[in-house]
Amino acid sequence: MESELQDFDVETSRPENAYKWQFSADLTSITAMLLGGNTYGSGHVGIGGKYRFGSHALRFQSEYYGNSNRNGWPPVSRVVDVVNDELIYLMIYEQGTMVRSGFGLEKGWEKERRRFYLLADLLGNYEQIQISASNRNTTAQDLNGGWQDTYNHSNATVNAFGLGITPGVGYEFYAWKHIGFTLEAKLDFTTTFSQGVFIDDSANILRNGRTIYFRTFPLLDFRIHYRI
């Protein structure tokens, strides 16, 4: 019992900079949901680690986004034809998942149970997007979901790859001897390359060269960490 209490004692004779390894779990999405925020499209889980040497540290991290799609539910839709009293719609739905991983370097300044640092990360990401397109029809008198039929259905998978540079600042608070919390504010410059697609009015998904686009990720990270 005495050894367990000692583990959570903030007063220790061991120097703060003697802890070389630190491992963390990302609490950003969980915290946002508890505060009533919307994490649709940005919700993620992540793990990280760092190895400290002097006032510097090597950083490693990996994140998983289970719903990284750009078009959610309800699907994107538009009228493509009118036949007698029926409206013909094109419906497009995208569902994506993404993994981001990378490494970086930080420079820190430590005092008692606190540490402030500057960081720079290099992150690569892989995203797989499932695209579904179909034609649906309804009458002009019933535009509130009274669909008559679904046809000309097609599916495709698009793979996207990206590379990002993320500078930022961080603050660590050592609540206990081994356990603490980290808050990071970052700028995210990420460029993504993917197969381009074109969807015609008949819901055919056609390959259309390559596309390059920029995207952002959560700019604030809140983590719990354990150091050894």
Secondary structure as GFF3:
##gff-version 3
##sequence-region A 1 228
A	DSSP	alpha_helix	2	7	.	.	.	ID=ss1
A	DSSP	three_ten_helix	16	18	.	.	.	ID=ss2
A	DSSP	beta_strand	21	26	.	.	.	ID=ss3
A	DSSP	alpha_helix	28	34	.	.	.	ID=ss4
A	DSSP	beta_strand	44	53	.	.	.	ID=ss5
A	DSSP	beta_strand	56	65	.	.	.	ID=ss6
A	DSSP	beta_strand	76	83	.	.	.	ID=ss7
A	DSSP	beta_strand	86	111	.	.	.	ID=ss8
A	DSSP	beta_strand	114	139	.	.	.	ID=ss9
A	DSSP	beta_strand	149	173	.	.	.	ID=ss10
A	DSSP	beta_strand	179	186	.	.	.	ID=ss11
A	DSSP	beta_strand	189	199	.	.	.	ID=ss12
A	DSSP	beta_strand	205	215	.	.	.	ID=ss13
A	DSSP	beta_strand	220	227	.	.	.	ID=ss14
###
